[in-house]
Amino acid sequence: MKAFLPLLVLISLSAFAQSDKVIYGIDNRVDVYASTNAAFVDYARATAAKIPNLLMRAYANNTIFRTASLQERGVCAKERFSHQPTSAMCTGFLVSEKILVTAGHCILDHKDCQGSKWAFDYKADHAEQTRIQLPSKNLYACKKILARAYDHALGADYAVIELAKKVTDRRPLNIRRSGQIEVGTPLVVIGHPSSLPTKIADGATVRRLEADYFVADLDTFGGNSGSPVINVSTGEVEGILVRGEDDYVVDAELNCKTPKVCEPTACRGEDVQKMSNIPALRNL
């Protein structure tokens, strides 16, 4: 275990560094088991956590994940979810039985593709849970990258991945293929903020539209990169969470980190890659 900690710390810090995000107004994040919206819970089944192979240990037909808690990574103990494990480097979601979509900065190349697996149902099942264990059948390897773009200047940030086997025990998400969302549309985002088990966060709306992306007041953090941003009214994925405001600020008195909080109309907002601007998905 001692030999494992330096590498674990390095992985944890890199996850925090990815495309910062923040809380807008009230923190709307909830664990899947705590959600009262059946549609949101169903959407969550189609999302997956990108977890490095070296954080996994298999035994029998199960896999456990070796990792630090959010508190062990420097977040104040008083903060929500501080006791939960943090294995997820990014988020992805199914758009067909073998095709998964995520942010372009979450998958760099074929080596990166092969170095992790996509874990479905990486979620907490009760309030006190400190470790996640999954059936090994819930883990899917990346076969190849079908399409990828990462252009920060233009805002394009997506990757389309073929999994090594079909996912047959859950329903892929519906996506927008043409047209665009309107300002003010209500949204829900599902993913792995700060590398945590799956969180559902609604109560957000579209702020403004850009050419390749739109901006919204979503409660998201690093680890949410690649999360599906879903139109609450239609159930369609409108885009992929890719960038945003700084995640955390330092509490000088406690010497630990606490989530940055902005008014709903303040700070920079969170950037969402438009699904309709991904050519590889138009004929799926």
C-alpha positions as a LaTeX table, in Angstrom:
\begin{tabular}{lrrr}
\hline
Residue & $x$ (\AA) & $y$ (\AA) & $z$ (\AA) \\
\hline
Met1 & 0.00 & 0.00 & 0.00 \\
Lys2 & 2.80 & 2.45 & 0.81 \\
Ala3 & 4.32 & 1.91 & $-2.62$ \\
Phe4 & 0.95 & 2.67 & $-4.20$ \\
Leu5 & 0.33 & 6.07 & $-2.57$ \\
Pro6 & 2.73 & 8.31 & $-4.56$ \\
Leu7 & 1.26 & 7.18 & $-7.88$ \\
Leu8 & $-2.26$ & 7.48 & $-6.48$ \\
Val9 & $-1.61$ & 11.06 & $-5.38$ \\
Leu10 & $-0.28$ & 11.93 & $-8.83$ \\
Ile11 & $-3.40$ & 10.50 & $-10.50$ \\
Ser12 & $-5.70$ & 12.28 & $-8.05$ \\
Leu13 & $-4.06$ & 15.64 & $-8.64$ \\
Ser14 & $-4.30$ & 15.27 & $-12.41$ \\
Ala15 & $-8.01$ & 14.52 & $-12.12$ \\
Phe16 & $-8.56$ & 17.69 & $-10.12$ \\
Ala17 & $-6.69$ & 19.71 & $-12.74$ \\
Gln18 & $-8.92$ & 18.75 & $-15.63$ \\
Ser19 & $-11.23$ & 21.51 & $-16.89$ \\
Asp20 & $-12.32$ & 23.22 & $-13.68$ \\
Lys21 & $-15.98$ & 23.78 & $-12.81$ \\
Val22 & $-17.96$ & 25.16 & $-9.84$ \\
Ile23 & $-21.22$ & 25.44 & $-7.82$ \\
Tyr24 & $-23.85$ & 27.97 & $-8.96$ \\
Gly25 & $-26.26$ & 29.10 & $-6.25$ \\
Ile26 & $-27.46$ & 26.00 & $-4.34$ \\
Asp27 & $-25.45$ & 22.78 & $-4.69$ \\
Asn28 & $-27.86$ & 20.56 & $-6.64$ \\
Arg29 & $-25.67$ & 17.44 & $-6.73$ \\
Val30 & $-27.22$ & 14.24 & $-5.35$ \\
Asp31 & $-26.18$ & 10.61 & $-5.33$ \\
Val32 & $-28.15$ & 8.33 & $-7.63$ \\
Tyr33 & $-29.81$ & 6.53 & $-4.69$ \\
Ala34 & $-31.04$ & 9.91 & $-3.36$ \\
Ser35 & $-32.63$ & 11.10 & $-6.61$ \\
Thr36 & $-36.43$ & 11.16 & $-6.70$ \\
Asn37 & $-36.56$ & 11.55 & $-10.48$ \\
Ala38 & $-36.90$ & 8.14 & $-12.16$ \\
Ala39 & $-35.91$ & 9.51 & $-15.58$ \\
Phe40 & $-32.67$ & 10.97 & $-14.20$ \\
Val41 & $-31.83$ & 7.66 & $-12.52$ \\
Asp42 & $-32.38$ & 5.87 & $-15.83$ \\
Tyr43 & $-30.12$ & 8.35 & $-17.63$ \\
Ala44 & $-27.43$ & 7.70 & $-15.01$ \\
Arg45 & $-27.35$ & 4.02 & $-15.96$ \\
Ala46 & $-26.01$ & 5.02 & $-19.39$ \\
Thr47 & $-23.10$ & 6.99 & $-17.92$ \\
Ala48 & $-19.69$ & 5.54 & $-17.10$ \\
Ala49 & $-16.56$ & 6.51 & $-15.19$ \\
Lys50 & $-13.15$ & 6.42 & $-16.84$ \\
Ile51 & $-10.93$ & 4.61 & $-14.32$ \\
Pro52 & $-7.21$ & 3.79 & $-14.85$ \\
Asn53 & $-6.41$ & 0.09 & $-14.94$ \\
Leu54 & $-3.81$ & 0.48 & $-12.18$ \\
Leu55 & $-6.52$ & 1.57 & $-9.71$ \\
Met56 & $-8.41$ & $-1.70$ & $-10.17$ \\
Arg57 & $-8.03$ & $-4.97$ & $-8.34$ \\
Ala58 & $-10.12$ & $-7.94$ & $-9.43$ \\
Tyr59 & $-11.14$ & $-10.90$ & $-7.32$ \\
Ala60 & $-13.69$ & $-13.60$ & $-8.17$ \\
Asn61 & $-16.21$ & $-11.84$ & $-10.45$ \\
Asn62 & $-15.81$ & $-8.41$ & $-8.84$ \\
Thr63 & $-13.50$ & $-5.41$ & $-9.03$ \\
Ile64 & $-12.59$ & $-2.99$ & $-6.26$ \\
Phe65 & $-10.91$ & 0.38 & $-6.76$ \\
Arg66 & $-7.90$ & 1.57 & $-4.79$ \\
Thr67 & $-8.07$ & 5.32 & $-4.23$ \\
Ala68 & $-8.17$ & 8.22 & $-1.77$ \\
Ser69 & $-11.24$ & 9.94 & $-0.37$ \\
Leu70 & $-12.11$ & 13.51 & $-1.30$ \\
Gln71 & $-10.94$ & 14.63 & 2.15 \\
Glu72 & $-7.61$ & 12.84 & 1.71 \\
Arg73 & $-7.17$ & 14.87 & $-1.47$ \\
Gly74 & $-7.35$ & 18.10 & 0.49 \\
Val75 & $-11.06$ & 18.98 & 0.55 \\
Cys76 & $-12.44$ & 20.07 & 3.93 \\
Ala77 & $-14.05$ & 17.30 & 5.98 \\
Lys78 & $-17.19$ & 19.42 & 6.45 \\
Glu79 & $-17.91$ & 19.44 & 2.72 \\
Arg80 & $-20.46$ & 17.17 & 1.07 \\
Phe81 & $-19.18$ & 13.77 & $-0.11$ \\
Ser82 & $-15.79$ & 14.31 & 1.59 \\
His83 & $-15.72$ & 10.66 & 2.78 \\
Gln84 & $-16.43$ & 9.18 & $-0.66$ \\
Pro85 & $-13.78$ & 7.56 & $-2.91$ \\
Thr86 & $-12.39$ & 9.34 & $-5.97$ \\
Ser87 & $-11.41$ & 6.95 & $-8.78$ \\
Ala88 & $-13.11$ & 8.47 & $-11.84$ \\
Met89 & $-10.83$ & 10.49 & $-14.10$ \\
Cys90 & $-13.60$ & 11.53 & $-16.52$ \\
Thr91 & $-17.18$ & 10.71 & $-17.48$ \\
Gly92 & $-18.61$ & 9.15 & $-20.66$ \\
Phe93 & $-22.02$ & 8.05 & $-21.87$ \\
Leu94 & $-23.54$ & 5.52 & $-24.25$ \\
Val95 & $-25.11$ & 6.63 & $-27.53$ \\
Ser96 & $-25.40$ & 3.07 & $-28.93$ \\
Glu97 & $-24.59$ & $-0.45$ & $-27.70$ \\
Lys98 & $-20.88$ & $-0.09$ & $-28.52$ \\
Ile99 & $-20.34$ & 3.66 & $-28.89$ \\
Leu100 & $-19.42$ & 5.89 & $-25.96$ \\
Val101 & $-18.94$ & 9.68 & $-26.07$ \\
Thr102 & $-16.73$ & 11.79 & $-23.79$ \\
Ala103 & $-14.68$ & 15.01 & $-23.90$ \\
Gly104 & $-11.73$ & 15.13 & $-26.28$ \\
His105 & $-9.32$ & 16.08 & $-23.50$ \\
Cys106 & $-10.33$ & 12.90 & $-21.62$ \\
Ile107 & $-8.87$ & 10.58 & $-24.28$ \\
Leu108 & $-5.54$ & 11.70 & $-25.72$ \\
Asp109 & $-4.53$ & 8.76 & $-27.94$ \\
His110 & $-4.72$ & 4.98 & $-28.38$ \\
Lys111 & $-2.37$ & 4.36 & $-25.42$ \\
Asp112 & $-4.64$ & 6.43 & $-23.20$ \\
Cys113 & $-7.61$ & 4.53 & $-24.62$ \\
Gln114 & $-6.05$ & 1.21 & $-23.60$ \\
Gly115 & $-4.89$ & 2.38 & $-20.17$ \\
Ser116 & $-8.32$ & 2.69 & $-18.59$ \\
Lys117 & $-11.73$ & 1.05 & $-18.53$ \\
Trp118 & $-15.23$ & 2.53 & $-18.50$ \\
Ala119 & $-17.13$ & 1.52 & $-15.39$ \\
Phe120 & $-20.94$ & 1.59 & $-15.40$ \\
Asp121 & $-22.76$ & 1.99 & $-12.07$ \\
Tyr122 & $-19.74$ & 3.51 & $-10.32$ \\
Lys123 & $-22.08$ & 5.00 & $-7.72$ \\
Ala124 & $-22.75$ & 5.07 & $-3.98$ \\
Asp125 & $-25.64$ & 2.97 & $-2.68$ \\
His126 & $-25.95$ & 4.55 & 0.77 \\
Ala127 & $-24.91$ & 7.69 & 2.65 \\
Glu128 & $-21.95$ & 6.24 & 4.58 \\
Gln129 & $-20.28$ & 4.35 & 1.73 \\
Thr130 & $-16.50$ & 4.74 & 1.54 \\
Arg131 & $-15.57$ & 2.09 & $-1.04$ \\
Ile132 & $-17.01$ & 1.07 & $-4.40$ \\
Gln133 & $-17.12$ & $-2.53$ & $-5.60$ \\
Leu134 & $-18.53$ & $-3.51$ & $-8.98$ \\
Pro135 & $-19.19$ & $-6.74$ & $-10.89$ \\
Ser136 & $-16.33$ & $-7.04$ & $-13.37$ \\
Lys137 & $-18.88$ & $-7.34$ & $-16.18$ \\
Asn138 & $-19.62$ & $-3.62$ & $-15.65$ \\
Leu139 & $-16.14$ & $-2.70$ & $-16.90$ \\
Tyr140 & $-15.63$ & $-2.06$ & $-20.62$ \\
Ala141 & $-12.35$ & $-1.59$ & $-22.46$ \\
Cys142 & $-11.84$ & 0.97 & $-25.19$ \\
Lys143 & $-11.30$ & $-0.71$ & $-28.57$ \\
Lys144 & $-10.51$ & 2.40 & $-30.63$ \\
Ile145 & $-11.12$ & 6.12 & $-30.99$ \\
Leu146 & $-13.52$ & 6.74 & $-33.87$ \\
Ala147 & $-13.39$ & 10.55 & $-33.82$ \\
Arg148 & $-11.75$ & 13.18 & $-31.65$ \\
Ala149 & $-11.37$ & 16.97 & $-31.52$ \\
Tyr150 & $-9.73$ & 19.18 & $-28.94$ \\
Asp151 & $-9.43$ & 22.80 & $-30.06$ \\
His152 & $-9.64$ & 25.15 & $-27.09$ \\
Ala153 & $-9.70$ & 28.25 & $-29.30$ \\
Leu154 & $-12.78$ & 27.10 & $-31.22$ \\
Gly155 & $-14.40$ & 25.30 & $-28.31$ \\
Ala156 & $-14.51$ & 21.86 & $-29.97$ \\
Asp157 & $-13.83$ & 19.15 & $-27.39$ \\
Tyr158 & $-15.18$ & 15.63 & $-27.95$ \\
Ala159 & $-14.22$ & 12.00 & $-28.46$ \\
Val160 & $-16.29$ & 9.15 & $-29.90$ \\
Ile161 & $-15.09$ & 5.72 & $-28.74$ \\
Glu162 & $-15.87$ & 2.17 & $-29.80$ \\
Leu163 & $-15.99$ & $-0.18$ & $-26.82$ \\
Ala164 & $-14.52$ & $-3.67$ & $-27.00$ \\
Lys165 & $-17.91$ & $-5.31$ & $-26.42$ \\
Lys166 & $-21.58$ & $-4.36$ & $-26.58$ \\
Val167 & $-23.39$ & $-2.95$ & $-23.56$ \\
Thr168 & $-26.71$ & $-4.80$ & $-23.55$ \\
Asp169 & $-28.06$ & $-4.33$ & $-20.03$ \\
Arg170 & $-28.88$ & $-0.61$ & $-20.24$ \\
Arg171 & $-30.41$ & 1.83 & $-22.69$ \\
Pro172 & $-28.21$ & 4.33 & $-24.59$ \\
Leu173 & $-29.10$ & 8.01 & $-24.33$ \\
Asn174 & $-30.92$ & 9.90 & $-27.05$ \\
Ile175 & $-28.95$ & 12.79 & $-28.53$ \\
Arg176 & $-29.69$ & 15.95 & $-30.48$ \\
Arg177 & $-28.46$ & 15.56 & $-34.06$ \\
Ser178 & $-29.53$ & 18.88 & $-35.60$ \\
Gly179 & $-30.68$ & 22.35 & $-34.61$ \\
Gln180 & $-29.73$ & 23.89 & $-31.30$ \\
Ile181 & $-30.98$ & 24.43 & $-27.79$ \\
Glu182 & $-32.54$ & 27.73 & $-26.66$ \\
Val183 & $-31.33$ & 30.09 & $-23.94$ \\
Gly184 & $-33.16$ & 29.39 & $-20.67$ \\
Thr185 & $-33.75$ & 25.67 & $-21.35$ \\
Pro186 & $-33.64$ & 23.60 & $-18.11$ \\
Leu187 & $-30.78$ & 21.10 & $-17.87$ \\
Val188 & $-29.54$ & 18.16 & $-15.84$ \\
Val189 & $-25.93$ & 16.89 & $-15.84$ \\
Ile190 & $-24.79$ & 13.43 & $-14.72$ \\
Gly191 & $-21.22$ & 12.42 & $-14.01$ \\
His192 & $-18.30$ & 12.24 & $-11.62$ \\
Pro193 & $-17.49$ & 15.65 & $-10.06$ \\
Ser194 & $-14.03$ & 15.67 & $-8.46$ \\
Ser195 & $-13.72$ & 11.98 & $-9.43$ \\
Leu196 & $-16.56$ & 10.99 & $-7.06$ \\
Pro197 & $-19.20$ & 8.28 & $-7.58$ \\
Thr198 & $-22.03$ & 9.30 & $-9.94$ \\
Lys199 & $-23.83$ & 12.53 & $-9.11$ \\
Ile200 & $-27.01$ & 13.94 & $-10.67$ \\
Ala201 & $-27.30$ & 17.75 & $-10.74$ \\
Asp202 & $-30.34$ & 19.55 & $-12.13$ \\
Gly203 & $-31.60$ & 23.12 & $-11.54$ \\
Ala204 & $-29.42$ & 24.57 & $-14.32$ \\
Thr205 & $-30.30$ & 26.50 & $-17.48$ \\
Val206 & $-28.62$ & 27.62 & $-20.70$ \\
Arg207 & $-27.02$ & 31.09 & $-20.38$ \\
Arg208 & $-25.84$ & 31.79 & $-23.91$ \\
Leu209 & $-25.01$ & 30.12 & $-27.22$ \\
Glu210 & $-21.69$ & 30.04 & $-29.08$ \\
Ala211 & $-20.79$ & 28.41 & $-32.40$ \\
Asp212 & $-19.61$ & 24.98 & $-31.18$ \\
Tyr213 & $-20.76$ & 25.11 & $-27.56$ \\
Phe214 & $-23.17$ & 26.72 & $-25.13$ \\
Val215 & $-22.70$ & 28.08 & $-21.61$ \\
Ala216 & $-24.81$ & 27.02 & $-18.59$ \\
Asp217 & $-24.88$ & 27.37 & $-14.79$ \\
Leu218 & $-24.24$ & 23.67 & $-14.11$ \\
Asp219 & $-22.90$ & 22.43 & $-10.75$ \\
Thr220 & $-19.88$ & 20.57 & $-12.11$ \\
Phe221 & $-16.23$ & 19.91 & $-11.24$ \\
Gly222 & $-13.16$ & 18.29 & $-12.78$ \\
Gly223 & $-14.14$ & 14.65 & $-13.37$ \\
Asn224 & $-17.44$ & 15.84 & $-14.84$ \\
Ser225 & $-15.57$ & 16.34 & $-18.11$ \\
Gly226 & $-17.39$ & 14.19 & $-20.68$ \\
Ser227 & $-20.68$ & 14.24 & $-18.76$ \\
Pro228 & $-23.93$ & 14.28 & $-20.72$ \\
Val229 & $-25.83$ & 17.56 & $-20.36$ \\
Ile230 & $-29.48$ & 16.64 & $-20.88$ \\
Asn231 & $-32.51$ & 18.71 & $-21.83$ \\
Val232 & $-34.96$ & 18.13 & $-18.96$ \\
Ser233 & $-37.98$ & 18.66 & $-21.22$ \\
Thr234 & $-37.00$ & 16.34 & $-24.10$ \\
Gly235 & $-34.63$ & 13.83 & $-22.46$ \\
Glu236 & $-32.08$ & 14.40 & $-25.24$ \\
Val237 & $-28.39$ & 14.95 & $-24.63$ \\
Glu238 & $-27.71$ & 18.49 & $-25.79$ \\
Gly239 & $-23.98$ & 18.43 & $-25.18$ \\
Ile240 & $-20.83$ & 17.29 & $-23.38$ \\
Leu241 & $-19.53$ & 19.12 & $-20.31$ \\
Val242 & $-16.00$ & 20.25 & $-21.18$ \\
Arg243 & $-14.84$ & 23.44 & $-19.36$ \\
Gly244 & $-15.75$ & 25.87 & $-16.61$ \\
Glu245 & $-14.96$ & 28.05 & $-13.62$ \\
Asp246 & $-12.34$ & 27.20 & $-10.96$ \\
Asp247 & $-13.48$ & 24.30 & $-8.74$ \\
Tyr248 & $-12.20$ & 25.12 & $-5.28$ \\
Val249 & $-10.94$ & 27.92 & $-3.07$ \\
Val250 & $-8.73$ & 27.53 & 0.00 \\
Asp251 & $-10.22$ & 27.90 & 3.45 \\
Ala252 & $-7.25$ & 29.59 & 5.17 \\
Glu253 & $-8.59$ & 28.96 & 8.66 \\
Leu254 & $-9.05$ & 25.21 & 8.15 \\
Asn255 & $-6.16$ & 24.85 & 5.66 \\
Cys256 & $-8.22$ & 22.81 & 3.21 \\
Lys257 & $-10.24$ & 23.31 & 0.02 \\
Thr258 & $-13.91$ & 24.18 & $-0.25$ \\
Pro259 & $-16.03$ & 24.40 & $-3.42$ \\
Lys260 & $-16.19$ & 27.79 & $-5.08$ \\
Val261 & $-19.74$ & 29.15 & $-5.05$ \\
Cys262 & $-21.13$ & 31.67 & $-7.56$ \\
Glu263 & $-24.50$ & 33.31 & $-7.96$ \\
Pro264 & $-26.49$ & 31.63 & $-10.78$ \\
Thr265 & $-25.82$ & 34.54 & $-13.17$ \\
Ala266 & $-22.22$ & 35.21 & $-12.01$ \\
Cys267 & $-18.76$ & 33.80 & $-12.84$ \\
Arg268 & $-17.86$ & 32.47 & $-16.28$ \\
Gly269 & $-20.34$ & 29.59 & $-16.54$ \\
Glu270 & $-19.71$ & 26.01 & $-17.71$ \\
Asp271 & $-19.02$ & 25.22 & $-21.38$ \\
Val272 & $-20.91$ & 22.42 & $-23.11$ \\
Gln273 & $-19.84$ & 21.01 & $-26.49$ \\
Lys274 & $-22.94$ & 20.81 & $-28.72$ \\
Met275 & $-23.86$ & 17.27 & $-29.79$ \\
Ser276 & $-25.22$ & 18.55 & $-33.09$ \\
Asn277 & $-21.72$ & 19.80 & $-33.98$ \\
Ile278 & $-20.13$ & 16.33 & $-33.86$ \\
Pro279 & $-20.15$ & 14.97 & $-37.44$ \\
Ala280 & $-19.36$ & 11.37 & $-36.40$ \\
Leu281 & $-22.66$ & 11.11 & $-34.51$ \\
Arg282 & $-25.06$ & 12.36 & $-37.19$ \\
Asn283 & $-25.64$ & 8.97 & $-38.81$ \\
Leu284 & $-25.78$ & 6.81 & $-35.68$ \\
\hline
\end{tabular}
